[in-house]
Amino acid sequence: MTQAQDAVPAIDSGNTAWILTSTALVLFMTMPGLALFYGGLVRGRNVLSVMAQCAGIACMASLLWVAGLYSLAFKGDGAWIGNLDAAFLKGIHIETVAPGTKLPETLFVMFQMTFAIITPGLYVGAVVERMKFGAIMLFSALWLAVVYTPVTHWVWGGGWLQDMGVKDLAGGIVVHATAGISALVLAIILGKRRGFPEHPHPPHNPGMVFVGAAMLWVGWFGFNAGSQLAAGGGAGMTMLVTHLSACAAALVWCLLERIRNGKVGLIGMVTGLVAGLATITPASGDVGPLGAMVIGSIAAVVCYFSVSLIREKWHIDDSLDVFAVHGVGGILGTLLLAIFGQSSLGGLGNVKSIGAQLGIQATGLGVTIVWSAVATVAIAWLVKVTLGLRVSEEQEYEGVDRSEHGENAYPMEP
């Protein structure tokens, strides 16, 4: 090693500054972004319960992540799961560098923690207005250990899917497929809200939905571009394609609403926006601007009709369309990157041939979908026989804010 190489610091200050910022942005997506987005979509008597669930999961996931889940996800060379060598961050100090990066490992732990926070927060939207607070906390603790952590290790932590060549920059499989599938299964197990689908459950505050969606949009730059783990050209391209996909999806969703309903709704616009963000997430490290715009446009069409299929045809009460937007979007983007990652289609060319990469992506998705579904059924059963899953009919009628938390978001009649 030369003297010049000796002088190069192991920790890069520029990369560290960017990931510090990205970490704050991803946490900003959950609190306040997701909490406001979901809070505005429910009825006024249930808004605080959604916020409490987001906050409770954030705090619990953070402690579990440090206690052992980070180590299981990112330590060890097992194909299916890591080890507990770094439980409670044993051996990780101020100057410890995260493997394969120029970042302090403490920062890498924190950045990945924010993903573990928001992922279970996503399926909250499928069970709002009827699931017990204690039940969703216990379910989420078990889900993080049984579903999220193993899949994270498979894809990002040196596991078998990473070795196979699965591409998933920021969580089409790890975040959106796991949470989306679990949301659908949990909604089926939990059952419909009172009056669904005969009586609508309109959002109580579309303005709050917009503010939350805007925060998600901004935070998503940390989610995707931060996943490059460096402040360079890759992060710049990822930020650009993330933005373009969101814009294309929002406008195509508006067009579909205009054609079908004659009007363009604000909630529809931002739902399309989120669909575009979810769909570009896995592909955002491999596609170019043109591919991003096409992916966003496809995402709007597929997710829009998925909402109608699940809600109007199947009558599944996935309350806030988590599976149709996040699950379908994440799955779609994971597959489309095999196509639009090709250099001939404006991609960066870091993928195998379309057929080969598509087969790898589909394998990763298939295993993750099955694992998430089976584990969700098992965990839900365990929670049901211990705490119970659902509030009583009287509590649901009164509103979960009052019955579960003893508070109201707005002045109520005595």
PyMOL commands that set and color helices and strands:
alter all, ss='L'
color gray80, all
select helices_A, chain A and resi 3-7+13-41+44-74+87-89+105-126+133-155+160-164+172-190+206-228+233-261+266-280+289-313+322-340+343-345+354-386+393-398+400-405
alter helices_A, ss='H'
color red, helices_A
deselect
rebuild
show_as cartoon
